[in-house]
Amino acid sequence: MTCRRPSPTAGALRDDLRLPSAVGLAVERPTIATGPPSGRPRAAGPGREHPGLEGRRLAHARERAAGRRCAARALAATGLPAPGPLPRRDDGAPAWPAGAVGSISHTPGLVAAAAASATALGAIGLDVETGILPVAAAGLVCDVDERDRWASCVGGGGALGATLAFSARESVFKALSAAGIALGAPRATTIRPTVRGFRVHRAGDSRPCDAAGLLDALDGRWTVRDGVVATAVLLLAADAIPGAGRAR
Ligand SMILES: CC(C)(COP(=O)(O)OP(=O)(O)OC[C@H]1O[C@@H](n2cnc3c(N)ncnc32)[C@H](O)[C@@H]1OP(=O)(O)O)[C@@H](O)C(=O)NCCC(=O)NCCS
């Protein structure tokens, strides 16, 4: 099952996600990759890749380039300089310029980036999804209670609940990882959704991340609109993490 073609504007996503004015948000809607063309598939072999796979690879490369453009526009929207395409850190996170924090997400048909000054926010995590997870995959992401809480908040089924749970966890992972903090195993945390937001809690006595108290400073937001599941999490206390305000 797939969401219909995504169409939310940056303004609509910004409103839904209640992003403060300190956060720049930019989106692009690249062409969605199609599957293999109908007809007989070409034989696979060295130098003869399946055209469908090649198409998806090209589409992914286009999405990643669009992510860099969105990042530059998001930085510009906050008045921060964007000195060329962002380099990539060893862990895959974008290396934001000194004094900036941000996050990039891409999914077929939609690319988005958010950025802010590191003096305003400690970190940002952003995730967009245009596909709905199979409900069975929820077990890999969270427990049934969490999935059902999401489903009940959005007024949808378990698959939509699972997709929201997954997206929220991706956002949290990105925000903390960008700040150099390990989230821990998915079951080490519980995410509790509210009408338009979510908070991250420790599950039992586990210690999900390196910095005690940091989870309380995470403020999550979510929306389901125009074929898109989107989540964002803001680390509200810029001084809660070591090195805040400097390049990370
Ligand atoms: C890295 C990861 C978060 C990417 O998420 P995704 O949904 O696959 O893909 P998205 O398009 O939303 O995000 C990709 C972007 O995330 C960013 N990203 C990658 N690694 C990152 C990291 N360690 N920290 C912050 N951002 C990161 C990059 O900007 C990347 O785009 P780019 O390669 O074009 O620069 C994901 O693949 C991953 O490793 N997740 C596992 C971590 C986890 O515990 N997740 C919880 C879910 S159960």
The ligand as an SDF file (V2000), in Angstrom:
LIG
                    3D

 48 50  0  0  0  0  0  0  0  0999 V2000
   20.2330    7.1380    8.9000 C   0  0  0  0  0  0  0  0  0  0  0  0
   18.7450    6.9490    8.8810 C   0  0  0  0  0  0  0  0  0  0  0  0
   18.1540    7.6340   10.0930 C   0  0  0  0  0  0  0  0  0  0  0  0
   18.1770    7.5500    7.5850 C   0  0  0  0  0  0  0  0  0  0  0  0
   16.7850    7.5290    7.5860 O   0  0  0  0  0  0  0  0  0  0  0  0
   15.9330    7.0600    6.3240 P   0  0  0  0  0  0  0  0  0  0  0  0
   14.4830    7.1040    6.7290 O   0  0  0  0  0  0  0  0  0  0  0  0
   16.4800    5.7760    5.8210 O   0  0  0  0  0  0  0  0  0  0  0  0
   16.1770    8.1040    5.2150 O   0  0  0  0  0  0  0  0  0  0  0  0
   15.8390    9.6590    5.1560 P   0  0  0  0  0  0  0  0  0  0  0  0
   15.7510   10.0090    3.7420 O   0  0  0  0  0  0  0  0  0  0  0  0
   14.7150   10.0530    6.0320 O   0  0  0  0  0  0  0  0  0  0  0  0
   17.1490   10.2890    5.7540 O   0  0  0  0  0  0  0  0  0  0  0  0
   18.3310   10.2380    5.0350 C   0  0  0  0  0  0  0  0  0  0  0  0
   19.1660   11.3740    5.4900 C   0  0  0  0  0  0  0  0  0  0  0  0
   19.4190   11.2170    6.8760 O   0  0  0  0  0  0  0  0  0  0  0  0
   20.6060   11.9150    7.1640 C   0  0  0  0  0  0  0  0  0  0  0  0
   21.4220   11.0590    7.9880 N   0  0  0  0  0  0  0  0  0  0  0  0
   22.0670    9.9310    7.6420 C   0  0  0  0  0  0  0  0  0  0  0  0
   22.7200    9.4390    8.7030 N   0  0  0  0  0  0  0  0  0  0  0  0
   22.4900   10.2730    9.7250 C   0  0  0  0  0  0  0  0  0  0  0  0
   22.9110   10.3150   11.0740 C   0  0  0  0  0  0  0  0  0  0  0  0
   23.7150    9.3790   11.6030 N   0  0  0  0  0  0  0  0  0  0  0  0
   22.4940   11.3400   11.8500 N   0  0  0  0  0  0  0  0  0  0  0  0
   21.7030   12.3080   11.3550 C   0  0  0  0  0  0  0  0  0  0  0  0
   21.2600   12.3290   10.0640 N   0  0  0  0  0  0  0  0  0  0  0  0
   21.6750   11.3160    9.2790 C   0  0  0  0  0  0  0  0  0  0  0  0
   21.2930   12.2290    5.8360 C   0  0  0  0  0  0  0  0  0  0  0  0
   21.1110   13.5960    5.5610 O   0  0  0  0  0  0  0  0  0  0  0  0
   20.5120   11.3900    4.8560 C   0  0  0  0  0  0  0  0  0  0  0  0
   20.3700   11.9680    3.5780 O   0  0  0  0  0  0  0  0  0  0  0  0
   21.6690   12.1230    2.6210 P   0  0  0  0  0  0  0  0  0  0  0  0
   22.3460   10.8000    2.6390 O   0  0  0  0  0  0  0  0  0  0  0  0
   21.0930   12.5050    1.3110 O   0  0  0  0  0  0  0  0  0  0  0  0
   22.4940   13.2140    3.2480 O   0  0  0  0  0  0  0  0  0  0  0  0
   18.3570    5.4590    8.9020 C   0  0  0  0  0  0  0  0  0  0  0  0
   18.7430    4.8390    7.7430 O   0  0  0  0  0  0  0  0  0  0  0  0
   18.9590    4.6690   10.0500 C   0  0  0  0  0  0  0  0  0  0  0  0
   20.1020    4.3040   10.0930 O   0  0  0  0  0  0  0  0  0  0  0  0
   18.1560    4.3680   10.9830 N   0  0  0  0  0  0  0  0  0  0  0  0
   18.5390    3.4640   12.0450 C   0  0  0  0  0  0  0  0  0  0  0  0
   18.6370    4.1690   13.3030 C   0  0  0  0  0  0  0  0  0  0  0  0
   17.4870    3.9330   14.2060 C   0  0  0  0  0  0  0  0  0  0  0  0
   17.6430    3.4520   15.3040 O   0  0  0  0  0  0  0  0  0  0  0  0
   16.2860    4.2800   13.7500 N   0  0  0  0  0  0  0  0  0  0  0  0
   15.1280    4.1380   14.6100 C   0  0  0  0  0  0  0  0  0  0  0  0
   14.0300    3.4840   13.8490 C   0  0  0  0  0  0  0  0  0  0  0  0
   13.6090    1.9370   14.6020 S   0  0  0  0  0  0  0  0  0  0  0  0
  1  2  1  0
  2  3  1  0
  2  4  1  0
  2 36  1  0
  4  5  1  0
  5  6  1  0
  6  7  2  0
  6  8  1  0
  6  9  1  0
  9 10  1  0
 10 11  2  0
 10 12  1  0
 10 13  1  0
 13 14  1  0
 14 15  1  0
 15 16  1  0
 15 30  1  0
 16 17  1  0
 17 18  1  0
 17 28  1  0
 18 19  1  0
 18 27  1  0
 19 20  2  0
 20 21  1  0
 21 22  1  0
 21 27  2  0
 22 23  1  0
 22 24  2  0
 24 25  1  0
 25 26  2  0
 26 27  1  0
 28 29  1  0
 28 30  1  0
 30 31  1  0
 31 32  1  0
 32 33  2  0
 32 34  1  0
 32 35  1  0
 36 37  1  0
 36 38  1  0
 38 39  2  0
 38 40  1  0
 40 41  1  0
 41 42  1  0
 42 43  1  0
 43 44  2  0
 43 45  1  0
 45 46  1  0
 46 47  1  0
 47 48  1  0
M  END
$$$$
